[in-house]
């Protein structure tokens, strides 16, 4: 659900050209930060940031593969 919310917000508020291939890496980096993990855990529960990172990693790989190897 959290990753789906991120995807929905990304599609609503940005264009691919704006963030390009770095979008999912940025999400992974942000939610890997200990400070953000603490805030996310308080709002969504323990492990939410790790869940977001794990859910975002395949999306990052898929986009990278699509852009560079299509």
PQR file with spaces between the fields and no chain letter, atoms N, CA, C, O and H, PARSE charges and radii, in Angstrom:
ATOM       1  N    UNK     1       0.821   -1.190    0.000 -0.4000 1.5000
ATOM       2  CA   UNK     1       0.000    0.000    0.000 -0.0000 2.0000
ATOM       3  C    UNK     1       0.872    1.264    0.000  0.5500 1.7000
ATOM       4  O    UNK     1       0.592    2.208   -0.739 -0.5500 1.4000
ATOM       5  N    UNK     2       1.909    1.284    0.812 -0.4000 1.5000
ATOM       6  CA   UNK     2       2.765    2.470    0.876 -0.0000 2.0000
ATOM       7  C    UNK     2       3.468    2.722   -0.447  0.5500 1.7000
ATOM       8  O    UNK     2       3.537    3.860   -0.912 -0.5500 1.4000
ATOM       9  H    UNK     2       2.136    0.517    1.413  0.4000 1.0000
ATOM      10  N    UNK     3       3.986    1.670   -1.052 -0.4000 1.5000
ATOM      11  CA   UNK     3       4.682    1.839   -2.324 -0.0000 2.0000
ATOM      12  C    UNK     3       3.694    2.264   -3.403  0.5500 1.7000
ATOM      13  O    UNK     3       4.020    3.095   -4.251 -0.5500 1.4000
ATOM      14  H    UNK     3       3.930    0.746   -0.675  0.4000 1.0000
ATOM      15  N    UNK     4       2.489    1.700   -3.379 -0.4000 1.5000
ATOM      16  CA   UNK     4       1.460    2.108   -4.340 -0.0000 2.0000
ATOM      17  C    UNK     4       1.113    3.583   -4.170  0.5500 1.7000
ATOM      18  O    UNK     4       0.882    4.283   -5.156 -0.5500 1.4000
ATOM      19  H    UNK     4       2.223    1.025   -2.691  0.4000 1.0000
ATOM      20  N    UNK     5       1.074    4.059   -2.930 -0.4000 1.5000
ATOM      21  CA   UNK     5       0.818    5.479   -2.678 -0.0000 2.0000
ATOM      22  C    UNK     5       1.934    6.342   -3.264  0.5500 1.7000
ATOM      23  O    UNK     5       1.667    7.397   -3.840 -0.5500 1.4000
ATOM      24  H    UNK     5       1.261    3.491   -2.129  0.4000 1.0000
ATOM      25  N    UNK     6       3.175    5.899   -3.121 -0.4000 1.5000
ATOM      26  CA   UNK     6       4.307    6.641   -3.686 -0.0000 2.0000
ATOM      27  C    UNK     6       4.212    6.699   -5.210  0.5500 1.7000
ATOM      28  O    UNK     6       4.451    7.743   -5.816 -0.5500 1.4000
ATOM      29  H    UNK     6       3.392    5.042   -2.653  0.4000 1.0000
ATOM      30  N    UNK     7       3.862    5.568   -5.820 -0.4000 1.5000
ATOM      31  CA   UNK     7       3.727    5.531   -7.276 -0.0000 2.0000
ATOM      32  C    UNK     7       2.614    6.468   -7.724  0.5500 1.7000
ATOM      33  O    UNK     7       2.772    7.215   -8.689 -0.5500 1.4000
ATOM      34  H    UNK     7       3.668    4.720   -5.328  0.4000 1.0000
ATOM      35  N    UNK     8       1.489    6.426   -7.018 -0.4000 1.5000
ATOM      36  CA   UNK     8       0.347    7.280   -7.359 -0.0000 2.0000
ATOM      37  C    UNK     8       0.723    8.760   -7.249  0.5500 1.7000
ATOM      38  O    UNK     8       0.405    9.546   -8.141 -0.5500 1.4000
ATOM      39  H    UNK     8       1.360    5.819   -6.234  0.4000 1.0000
ATOM      40  N    UNK     9       1.393    9.141   -6.169 -0.4000 1.5000
ATOM      41  CA   UNK     9       1.799   10.529   -5.980 -0.0000 2.0000
ATOM      42  C    UNK     9       2.819   10.957   -7.033  0.5500 1.7000
ATOM      43  O    UNK     9       2.772   12.082   -7.530 -0.5500 1.4000
ATOM      44  H    UNK     9       1.652    8.502   -5.445  0.4000 1.0000
ATOM      45  N    UNK    10       3.733   10.061   -7.366 -0.4000 1.5000
ATOM      46  CA   UNK    10       4.733   10.372   -8.388 -0.0000 2.0000
ATOM      47  C    UNK    10       4.055   10.661   -9.715  0.5500 1.7000
ATOM      48  O    UNK    10       4.378   11.645  -10.381 -0.5500 1.4000
ATOM      49  H    UNK    10       3.771    9.147   -6.962  0.4000 1.0000
ATOM      50  N    UNK    11       3.115    9.805  -10.100 -0.4000 1.5000
ATOM      51  CA   UNK    11       2.418    9.996  -11.376 -0.0000 2.0000
ATOM      52  C    UNK    11       1.590   11.273  -11.369  0.5500 1.7000
ATOM      53  O    UNK    11       1.475   11.951  -12.391 -0.5500 1.4000
ATOM      54  H    UNK    11       2.853    9.006   -9.559  0.4000 1.0000
ATOM      55  N    UNK    12       1.021   11.597  -10.226 -0.4000 1.5000
ATOM      56  CA   UNK    12       0.164   12.772  -10.112 -0.0000 2.0000
ATOM      57  C    UNK    12       0.974   14.072  -10.130  0.5500 1.7000
ATOM      58  O    UNK    12       0.549   15.058  -10.732 -0.5500 1.4000
ATOM      59  H    UNK    12       1.114   11.046   -9.397  0.4000 1.0000
ATOM      60  N    UNK    13       2.122   14.077   -9.480 -0.4000 1.5000
ATOM      61  CA   UNK    13       2.840   15.323   -9.223 -0.0000 2.0000
ATOM      62  C    UNK    13       4.092   15.567  -10.052  0.5500 1.7000
ATOM      63  O    UNK    13       4.644   16.666  -10.009 -0.5500 1.4000
ATOM      64  H    UNK    13       2.468   13.276   -8.991  0.4000 1.0000
ATOM      65  N    UNK    14       4.550   14.591  -10.793 -0.4000 1.5000
ATOM      66  CA   UNK    14       5.788   14.769  -11.546 -0.0000 2.0000
ATOM      67  C    UNK    14       5.671   14.154  -12.931  0.5500 1.7000
ATOM      68  O    UNK    14       4.717   13.442  -13.242 -0.5500 1.4000
ATOM      69  H    UNK    14       4.102   13.697  -10.827  0.4000 1.0000
ATOM      70  N    UNK    15       6.660   14.447  -13.741 -0.4000 1.5000
ATOM      71  CA   UNK    15       6.765   13.793  -15.040 -0.0000 2.0000
ATOM      72  C    UNK    15       8.028   12.953  -15.038  0.5500 1.7000
ATOM      73  O    UNK    15       8.939   13.187  -14.243 -0.5500 1.4000
ATOM      74  H    UNK    15       7.436   15.025  -13.488  0.4000 1.0000
ATOM      75  N    UNK    16       8.079   11.987  -15.919 -0.4000 1.5000
ATOM      76  CA   UNK    16       9.271   11.152  -16.020 -0.0000 2.0000
ATOM      77  C    UNK    16      10.483   12.011  -16.363  0.5500 1.7000
ATOM      78  O    UNK    16      11.581   11.774  -15.858 -0.5500 1.4000
ATOM      79  H    UNK    16       7.340   11.798  -16.565  0.4000 1.0000
ATOM      80  N    UNK    17      10.284   13.003  -17.216 -0.4000 1.5000
ATOM      81  CA   UNK    17      11.397   13.870  -17.600 -0.0000 2.0000
ATOM      82  C    UNK    17      11.970   14.638  -16.412  0.5500 1.7000
ATOM      83  O    UNK    17      13.171   14.907  -16.365 -0.5500 1.4000
ATOM      84  H    UNK    17       9.393   13.196  -17.626  0.4000 1.0000
ATOM      85  N    UNK    18      11.113   14.990  -15.456 -0.4000 1.5000
ATOM      86  CA   UNK    18      11.563   15.769  -14.308 -0.0000 2.0000
ATOM      87  C    UNK    18      12.530   14.981  -13.433  0.5500 1.7000
ATOM      88  O    UNK    18      13.598   15.482  -13.082 -0.5500 1.4000
ATOM      89  H    UNK    18      10.138   14.771  -15.495  0.4000 1.0000
ATOM      90  N    UNK    19      12.169   13.773  -13.083 -0.4000 1.5000
ATOM      91  CA   UNK    19      13.010   12.981  -12.188 -0.0000 2.0000
ATOM      92  C    UNK    19      13.774   11.888  -12.913  0.5500 1.7000
ATOM      93  O    UNK    19      14.815   11.432  -12.438 -0.5500 1.4000
ATOM      94  H    UNK    19      11.301   13.366  -13.368  0.4000 1.0000
ATOM      95  N    UNK    20      13.272   11.473  -14.043 -0.4000 1.5000
ATOM      96  CA   UNK    20      13.953   10.479  -14.853 -0.0000 2.0000
ATOM      97  C    UNK    20      14.262    9.199  -14.115  0.5500 1.7000
ATOM      98  O    UNK    20      13.519    8.763  -13.236 -0.5500 1.4000
ATOM      99  H    UNK    20      12.427   11.843  -14.429  0.4000 1.0000
ATOM     100  N    UNK    21      15.362    8.617  -14.489 -0.4000 1.5000
ATOM     101  CA   UNK    21      15.743    7.313  -13.965 -0.0000 2.0000
ATOM     102  C    UNK    21      16.151    7.365  -12.496  0.5500 1.7000
ATOM     103  O    UNK    21      16.227    6.320  -11.851 -0.5500 1.4000
ATOM     104  H    UNK    21      15.966    8.971  -15.203  0.4000 1.0000
ATOM     105  N    UNK    22      16.410    8.527  -11.961 -0.4000 1.5000
ATOM     106  CA   UNK    22      16.887    8.636  -10.581 -0.0000 2.0000
ATOM     107  C    UNK    22      15.774    8.656   -9.547  0.5500 1.7000
ATOM     108  O    UNK    22      16.059    8.631   -8.350 -0.5500 1.4000
ATOM     109  H    UNK    22      16.348    9.377  -12.485  0.4000 1.0000
ATOM     110  N    UNK    23      14.514    8.702   -9.968 -0.4000 1.5000
ATOM     111  CA   UNK    23      13.407    8.818   -9.018 -0.0000 2.0000
ATOM     112  C    UNK    23      13.411    7.690   -7.996  0.5500 1.7000
ATOM     113  O    UNK    23      13.392    7.943   -6.791 -0.5500 1.4000
ATOM     114  H    UNK    23      14.282    8.722  -10.940  0.4000 1.0000
ATOM     115  N    UNK    24      13.435    6.449   -8.467 -0.4000 1.5000
ATOM     116  CA   UNK    24      13.343    5.333   -7.523 -0.0000 2.0000
ATOM     117  C    UNK    24      14.593    5.220   -6.667  0.5500 1.7000
ATOM     118  O    UNK    24      14.510    4.819   -5.506 -0.5500 1.4000
ATOM     119  H    UNK    24      13.450    6.244   -9.445  0.4000 1.0000
ATOM     120  N    UNK    25      15.755    5.568   -7.223 -0.4000 1.5000
ATOM     121  CA   UNK    25      16.963    5.565   -6.392 -0.0000 2.0000
ATOM     122  C    UNK    25      16.848    6.616   -5.301  0.5500 1.7000
ATOM     123  O    UNK    25      17.286    6.389   -4.173 -0.5500 1.4000
ATOM     124  H    UNK    25      15.822    5.894   -8.166  0.4000 1.0000
ATOM     125  N    UNK    26      16.264    7.762   -5.624 -0.4000 1.5000
ATOM     126  CA   UNK    26      16.050    8.810   -4.628 -0.0000 2.0000
ATOM     127  C    UNK    26      15.123    8.300   -3.515  0.5500 1.7000
ATOM     128  O    UNK    26      15.395    8.516   -2.334 -0.5500 1.4000
ATOM     129  H    UNK    26      15.909    7.946   -6.540  0.4000 1.0000
ATOM     130  N    UNK    27      14.040    7.629   -3.887 -0.4000 1.5000
ATOM     131  CA   UNK    27      13.114    7.067   -2.894 -0.0000 2.0000
ATOM     132  C    UNK    27      13.849    6.069   -2.006  0.5500 1.7000
ATOM     133  O    UNK    27      13.691    6.092   -0.785 -0.5500 1.4000
ATOM     134  H    UNK    27      13.818    7.453   -4.846  0.4000 1.0000
ATOM     135  N    UNK    28      14.643    5.203   -2.603 -0.4000 1.5000
ATOM     136  CA   UNK    28      15.406    4.215   -1.839 -0.0000 2.0000
ATOM     137  C    UNK    28      16.362    4.912   -0.877  0.5500 1.7000
ATOM     138  O    UNK    28      16.446    4.536    0.292 -0.5500 1.4000
ATOM     139  H    UNK    28      14.771    5.184   -3.594  0.4000 1.0000
ATOM     140  N    UNK    29      17.076    5.916   -1.353 -0.4000 1.5000
ATOM     141  CA   UNK    29      18.023    6.646   -0.505 -0.0000 2.0000
ATOM     142  C    UNK    29      17.322    7.369    0.641  0.5500 1.7000
ATOM     143  O    UNK    29      17.786    7.329    1.781 -0.5500 1.4000
ATOM     144  H    UNK    29      17.008    6.221   -2.303  0.4000 1.0000
ATOM     145  N    UNK    30      16.214    8.025    0.342 -0.4000 1.5000
ATOM     146  CA   UNK    30      15.483    8.776    1.375 -0.0000 2.0000
ATOM     147  C    UNK    30      14.977    7.842    2.460  0.5500 1.7000
ATOM     148  O    UNK    30      15.195    8.096    3.645 -0.5500 1.4000
ATOM     149  H    UNK    30      15.837    8.057   -0.584  0.4000 1.0000
ATOM     150  N    UNK    31      14.304    6.764    2.073 -0.4000 1.5000
ATOM     151  CA   UNK    31      13.709    5.875    3.064 -0.0000 2.0000
ATOM     152  C    UNK    31      14.723    4.944    3.720  0.5500 1.7000
ATOM     153  O    UNK    31      14.372    4.206    4.640 -0.5500 1.4000
ATOM     154  H    UNK    31      14.127    6.557    1.111  0.4000 1.0000
ATOM     155  N    UNK    32      15.969    4.965    3.265 -0.4000 1.5000
ATOM     156  CA   UNK    32      17.042    4.229    3.933 -0.0000 2.0000
ATOM     157  C    UNK    32      17.684    5.058    5.041  0.5500 1.7000
ATOM     158  O    UNK    32      18.410    4.518    5.875 -0.5500 1.4000
ATOM     159  H    UNK    32      16.255    5.564    2.518  0.4000 1.0000
ATOM     160  N    UNK    33      17.425    6.351    5.058 -0.4000 1.5000
ATOM     161  CA   UNK    33      17.968    7.265    6.053 -0.0000 2.0000
ATOM     162  C    UNK    33      17.342    6.989    7.424  0.5500 1.7000
ATOM     163  O    UNK    33      16.124    6.850    7.536 -0.5500 1.4000
ATOM     164  H    UNK    33      16.835    6.790    4.380  0.4000 1.0000
ATOM     165  N    UNK    34      18.173    6.910    8.457 -0.4000 1.5000
ATOM     166  CA   UNK    34      17.690    6.557    9.795 -0.0000 2.0000
ATOM     167  C    UNK    34      16.661    7.554   10.330  0.5500 1.7000
ATOM     168  O    UNK    34      15.689    7.148   10.967 -0.5500 1.4000
ATOM     169  H    UNK    34      19.162    7.022    8.366  0.4000 1.0000
ATOM     170  N    UNK    35      16.853    8.819   10.088 -0.4000 1.5000
ATOM     171  CA   UNK    35      15.900    9.836   10.547 -0.0000 2.0000
ATOM     172  C    UNK    35      14.534    9.624    9.894  0.5500 1.7000
ATOM     173  O    UNK    35      13.505    9.670   10.569 -0.5500 1.4000
ATOM     174  H    UNK    35      17.643    9.149    9.570  0.4000 1.0000
ATOM     175  N    UNK    36      14.528    9.393    8.586 -0.4000 1.5000
ATOM     176  CA   UNK    36      13.278    9.146    7.869 -0.0000 2.0000
ATOM     177  C    UNK    36      12.654    7.832    8.333  0.5500 1.7000
ATOM     178  O    UNK    36      11.431    7.731    8.436 -0.5500 1.4000
ATOM     179  H    UNK    36      15.364    9.355    8.038  0.4000 1.0000
ATOM     180  N    UNK    37      13.481    6.828    8.613 -0.4000 1.5000
ATOM     181  CA   UNK    37      12.958    5.555    9.132 -0.0000 2.0000
ATOM     182  C    UNK    37      12.193    5.775   10.434  0.5500 1.7000
ATOM     183  O    UNK    37      11.136    5.180   10.642 -0.5500 1.4000
ATOM     184  H    UNK    37      14.474    6.910    8.530  0.4000 1.0000
ATOM     185  N    UNK    38      12.724    6.626   11.307 -0.4000 1.5000
ATOM     186  CA   UNK    38      12.070    6.913   12.585 -0.0000 2.0000
ATOM     187  C    UNK    38      10.725    7.590   12.372  0.5500 1.7000
ATOM     188  O    UNK    38       9.734    7.220   13.002 -0.5500 1.4000
ATOM     189  H    UNK    38      13.583    7.109   11.138  0.4000 1.0000
ATOM     190  N    UNK    39      10.687    8.570   11.495 -0.4000 1.5000
ATOM     191  CA   UNK    39       9.437    9.283   11.210 -0.0000 2.0000
ATOM     192  C    UNK    39       8.421    8.346   10.558  0.5500 1.7000
ATOM     193  O    UNK    39       7.248    8.336   10.932 -0.5500 1.4000
ATOM     194  H    UNK    39      11.492    8.870   10.984  0.4000 1.0000
ATOM     195  N    UNK    40       8.872    7.568    9.591 -0.4000 1.5000
ATOM     196  CA   UNK    40       7.978    6.647    8.884 -0.0000 2.0000
ATOM     197  C    UNK    40       7.448    5.578    9.834  0.5500 1.7000
ATOM     198  O    UNK    40       6.277    5.206    9.753 -0.5500 1.4000
ATOM     199  H    UNK    40       9.825    7.576    9.287  0.4000 1.0000
ATOM     200  N    UNK    41       8.291    5.086   10.725 -0.4000 1.5000
ATOM     201  CA   UNK    41       7.853    4.089   11.701 -0.0000 2.0000
ATOM     202  C    UNK    41       6.794    4.658   12.632  0.5500 1.7000
ATOM     203  O    UNK    41       5.845    3.960   12.990 -0.5500 1.4000
ATOM     204  H    UNK    41       9.242    5.388   10.790  0.4000 1.0000
ATOM     205  N    UNK    42       6.944    5.909   13.024 -0.4000 1.5000
ATOM     206  CA   UNK    42       5.955    6.541   13.903 -0.0000 2.0000
ATOM     207  C    UNK    42       4.603    6.676   13.207  0.5500 1.7000
ATOM     208  O    UNK    42       3.556    6.552   13.844 -0.5500 1.4000
ATOM     209  H    UNK    42       7.715    6.475   12.733  0.4000 1.0000
ATOM     210  N    UNK    43       4.628    6.929   11.905 -0.4000 1.5000
ATOM     211  CA   UNK    43       3.378    7.127   11.170 -0.0000 2.0000
ATOM     212  C    UNK    43       2.756    5.813   10.691  0.5500 1.7000
ATOM     213  O    UNK    43       1.543    5.629   10.793 -0.5500 1.4000
ATOM     214  H    UNK    43       5.478    7.029   11.388  0.4000 1.0000
ATOM     215  N    UNK    44       3.584    4.897   10.167 -0.4000 1.5000
ATOM     216  CA   UNK    44       3.064    3.689    9.527 -0.0000 2.0000
ATOM     217  C    UNK    44       3.391    2.389   10.256  0.5500 1.7000
ATOM     218  O    UNK    44       2.811    1.348    9.949 -0.5500 1.4000
ATOM     219  H    UNK    44       4.569    5.047   10.084  0.4000 1.0000
ATOM     220  N    UNK    45       4.313    2.439   11.217 -0.4000 1.5000
ATOM     221  CA   UNK    45       4.679    1.231   11.944 -0.0000 2.0000
ATOM     222  C    UNK    45       6.119    0.825   11.667  0.5500 1.7000
ATOM     223  O    UNK    45       6.706    1.196   10.650 -0.5500 1.4000
ATOM     224  H    UNK    45       4.784    3.286   11.466  0.4000 1.0000
ATOM     225  N    UNK    46       6.670    0.058   12.590 -0.4000 1.5000
ATOM     226  CA   UNK    46       8.050   -0.405   12.479 -0.0000 2.0000
ATOM     227  C    UNK    46       8.244   -1.202   11.195  0.5500 1.7000
ATOM     228  O    UNK    46       7.432   -2.062   10.854 -0.5500 1.4000
ATOM     229  H    UNK    46       6.194   -0.244   13.416  0.4000 1.0000
ATOM     230  N    UNK    47       9.321   -0.908   10.496 -0.4000 1.5000
ATOM     231  CA   UNK    47       9.647   -1.628    9.271 -0.0000 2.0000
ATOM     232  C    UNK    47       9.047   -1.042    8.007  0.5500 1.7000
ATOM     233  O    UNK    47       9.284   -1.562    6.917 -0.5500 1.4000
ATOM     234  H    UNK    47       9.981   -0.209   10.773  0.4000 1.0000
ATOM     235  N    UNK    48       8.273    0.031    8.127 -0.4000 1.5000
ATOM     236  CA   UNK    48       7.625    0.619    6.948 -0.0000 2.0000
ATOM     237  C    UNK    48       8.654    1.123    5.934  0.5500 1.7000
ATOM     238  O    UNK    48       8.485    0.925    4.731 -0.5500 1.4000
ATOM     239  H    UNK    48       8.080    0.453    9.013  0.4000 1.0000
ATOM     240  N    UNK    49       9.703    1.764    6.406 -0.4000 1.5000
ATOM     241  CA   UNK    49      10.732    2.266    5.483 -0.0000 2.0000
ATOM     242  C    UNK    49      11.417    1.124    4.747  0.5500 1.7000
ATOM     243  O    UNK    49      11.660    1.208    3.543 -0.5500 1.4000
ATOM     244  H    UNK    49       9.840    1.924    7.383  0.4000 1.0000
ATOM     245  N    UNK    50      11.725    0.060    5.474 -0.4000 1.5000
ATOM     246  CA   UNK    50      12.351   -1.096    4.829 -0.0000 2.0000
ATOM     247  C    UNK    50      11.425   -1.686    3.773  0.5500 1.7000
ATOM     248  O    UNK    50      11.878   -2.109    2.709 -0.5500 1.4000
ATOM     249  H    UNK    50      11.528   -0.008    6.452  0.4000 1.0000
ATOM     250  N    UNK    51      10.134   -1.713    4.066 -0.4000 1.5000
ATOM     251  CA   UNK    51       9.143   -2.201    3.117 -0.0000 2.0000
ATOM     252  C    UNK    51       9.126   -1.331    1.858  0.5500 1.7000
ATOM     253  O    UNK    51       9.065   -1.847    0.742 -0.5500 1.4000
ATOM     254  H    UNK    51       9.766   -1.369    4.930  0.4000 1.0000
ATOM     255  N    UNK    52       9.180   -0.022    2.042 -0.4000 1.5000
ATOM     256  CA   UNK    52       9.189    0.904    0.902 -0.0000 2.0000
ATOM     257  C    UNK    52      10.448    0.692    0.063  0.5500 1.7000
ATOM     258  O    UNK    52      10.381    0.659   -1.166 -0.5500 1.4000
ATOM     259  H    UNK    52       9.229    0.397    2.948  0.4000 1.0000
ATOM     260  N    UNK    53      11.585    0.551    0.722 -0.4000 1.5000
ATOM     261  CA   UNK    53      12.846    0.334    0.005 -0.0000 2.0000
ATOM     262  C    UNK    53      12.781   -0.968   -0.792  0.5500 1.7000
ATOM     263  O    UNK    53      13.162   -1.003   -1.962 -0.5500 1.4000
ATOM     264  H    UNK    53      11.639    0.578    1.720  0.4000 1.0000
ATOM     265  N    UNK    54      12.301   -2.034   -0.160 -0.4000 1.5000
ATOM     266  CA   UNK    54      12.208   -3.325   -0.855 -0.0000 2.0000
ATOM     267  C    UNK    54      11.223   -3.257   -2.014  0.5500 1.7000
ATOM     268  O    UNK    54      11.457   -3.861   -3.060 -0.5500 1.4000
ATOM     269  H    UNK    54      11.992   -2.006    0.791  0.4000 1.0000
ATOM     270  N    UNK    55      10.126   -2.531   -1.841 -0.4000 1.5000
ATOM     271  CA   UNK    55       9.142   -2.392   -2.906 -0.0000 2.0000
ATOM     272  C    UNK    55       9.610   -1.506   -4.040  0.5500 1.7000
ATOM     273  O    UNK    55       9.187   -1.679   -5.183 -0.5500 1.4000
ATOM     274  H    UNK    55       9.936   -2.040   -0.991  0.4000 1.0000
ATOM     275  N    UNK    56      10.481   -0.556   -3.733 -0.4000 1.5000
ATOM     276  CA   UNK    56      10.965    0.382   -4.748 -0.0000 2.0000
ATOM     277  C    UNK    56      12.118   -0.182   -5.567  0.5500 1.7000
ATOM     278  O    UNK    56      12.312    0.210   -6.718 -0.5500 1.4000
ATOM     279  H    UNK    56      10.824   -0.415   -2.805  0.4000 1.0000
ATOM     280  N    UNK    57      12.875   -1.086   -4.989 -0.4000 1.5000
ATOM     281  CA   UNK    57      14.054   -1.618   -5.666 -0.0000 2.0000
ATOM     282  C    UNK    57      13.718   -2.280   -7.004  0.5500 1.7000
ATOM     283  O    UNK    57      14.395   -2.000   -7.993 -0.5500 1.4000
ATOM     284  H    UNK    57      12.717   -1.404   -4.053  0.4000 1.0000
ATOM     285  N    UNK    58      12.693   -3.153   -7.078 -0.4000 1.5000
ATOM     286  CA   UNK    58      12.359   -3.728   -8.394 -0.0000 2.0000
ATOM     287  C    UNK    58      11.893   -2.672   -9.397  0.5500 1.7000
ATOM     288  O    UNK    58      12.158   -2.797  -10.593 -0.5500 1.4000
ATOM     289  H    UNK    58      12.143   -3.380   -6.274  0.4000 1.0000
ATOM     290  N    UNK    59      11.204   -1.637   -8.923 -0.4000 1.5000
ATOM     291  CA   UNK    59      10.748   -0.574   -9.819 -0.0000 2.0000
ATOM     292  C    UNK    59      11.936    0.178  -10.396  0.5500 1.7000
ATOM     293  O    UNK    59      11.947    0.524  -11.578 -0.5500 1.4000
ATOM     294  H    UNK    59      10.989   -1.535   -7.952  0.4000 1.0000
ATOM     295  N    UNK    60      12.936    0.429   -9.559 -0.4000 1.5000
ATOM     296  CA   UNK    60      14.147    1.102  -10.018 -0.0000 2.0000
ATOM     297  C    UNK    60      14.839    0.247  -11.063  0.5500 1.7000
ATOM     298  O    UNK    60      15.265    0.750  -12.103 -0.5500 1.4000
ATOM     299  H    UNK    60      12.927    0.148   -8.599  0.4000 1.0000
ATOM     300  N    UNK    61      14.951   -1.036  -10.789 -0.4000 1.5000
ATOM     301  CA   UNK    61      15.603   -1.953  -11.728 -0.0000 2.0000
ATOM     302  C    UNK    61      14.823   -2.027  -13.041  0.5500 1.7000
ATOM     303  O    UNK    61      15.417   -2.018  -14.119 -0.5500 1.4000
ATOM     304  H    UNK    61      14.605   -1.444   -9.945  0.4000 1.0000
ATOM     305  N    UNK    62      13.496   -2.099  -12.951 -0.4000 1.5000
ATOM     306  CA   UNK    62      12.662   -2.184  -14.150 -0.0000 2.0000
ATOM     307  C    UNK    62      12.828   -0.933  -15.010  0.5500 1.7000
ATOM     308  O    UNK    62      12.971   -1.037  -16.229 -0.5500 1.4000
ATOM     309  H    UNK    62      13.014   -2.106  -12.075  0.4000 1.0000
ATOM     310  N    UNK    63      12.810    0.241  -14.394 -0.4000 1.5000
ATOM     311  CA   UNK    63      12.971    1.485  -15.140 -0.0000 2.0000
ATOM     312  C    UNK    63      14.356    1.550  -15.769  0.5500 1.7000
ATOM     313  O    UNK    63      14.495    1.926  -16.933 -0.5500 1.4000
ATOM     314  H    UNK    63      12.694    0.325  -13.405  0.4000 1.0000
ATOM     315  N    UNK    64      15.378    1.186  -15.004 -0.4000 1.5000
ATOM     316  CA   UNK    64      16.750    1.188  -15.513 -0.0000 2.0000
ATOM     317  C    UNK    64      16.848    0.262  -16.725  0.5500 1.7000
ATOM     318  O    UNK    64      17.443    0.625  -17.739 -0.5500 1.4000
ATOM     319  H    UNK    64      15.265    0.881  -14.059  0.4000 1.0000
ATOM     320  N    UNK    65      16.271   -0.922  -16.622 -0.4000 1.5000
ATOM     321  CA   UNK    65      16.310   -1.891  -17.710 -0.0000 2.0000
ATOM     322  C    UNK    65      15.565   -1.362  -18.928  0.5500 1.7000
ATOM     323  O    UNK    65      16.027   -1.520  -20.058 -0.5500 1.4000
ATOM     324  H    UNK    65      15.787   -1.217  -15.798  0.4000 1.0000
ATOM     325  N    UNK    66      14.417   -0.738  -18.702 -0.4000 1.5000
ATOM     326  CA   UNK    66      13.615   -0.201  -19.798 -0.0000 2.0000
ATOM     327  C    UNK    66      14.350    0.913  -20.526  0.5500 1.7000
ATOM     328  O    UNK    66      14.344    0.964  -21.755 -0.5500 1.4000
ATOM     329  H    UNK    66      14.041   -0.610  -17.784  0.4000 1.0000
ATOM     330  N    UNK    67      14.980    1.799  -19.777 -0.4000 1.5000
ATOM     331  CA   UNK    67      15.662    2.945  -20.384 -0.0000 2.0000
ATOM     332  C    UNK    67      16.929    2.516  -21.128  0.5500 1.7000
ATOM     333  O    UNK    67      17.174    2.956  -22.251 -0.5500 1.4000
ATOM     334  H    UNK    67      14.985    1.757  -18.778  0.4000 1.0000
ATOM     335  N    UNK    68      17.724    1.665  -20.504 -0.4000 1.5000
ATOM     336  CA   UNK    68      19.031    1.366  -21.063 -0.0000 2.0000
ATOM     337  C    UNK    68      19.081    0.132  -21.958  0.5500 1.7000
ATOM     338  O    UNK    68      19.958    0.017  -22.814 -0.5500 1.4000
ATOM     339  H    UNK    68      17.525    1.307  -19.591  0.4000 1.0000
ATOM     340  N    UNK    69      18.159   -0.770  -21.764 -0.4000 1.5000
ATOM     341  CA   UNK    69      18.265   -2.034  -22.489 -0.0000 2.0000
ATOM     342  C    UNK    69      17.070   -2.332  -23.381  0.5500 1.7000
ATOM     343  O    UNK    69      16.949   -3.441  -23.901 -0.5500 1.4000
ATOM     344  H    UNK    69      17.446   -0.677  -21.069  0.4000 1.0000
ATOM     345  N    UNK    70      16.191   -1.361  -23.562 -0.4000 1.5000
ATOM     346  CA   UNK    70      15.003   -1.607  -24.389 -0.0000 2.0000
ATOM     347  C    UNK    70      15.365   -1.620  -25.856  0.5500 1.7000
ATOM     348  O    UNK    70      14.495   -1.812  -26.705 -0.5500 1.4000
ATOM     349  H    UNK    70      16.289   -0.461  -23.139  0.4000 1.0000
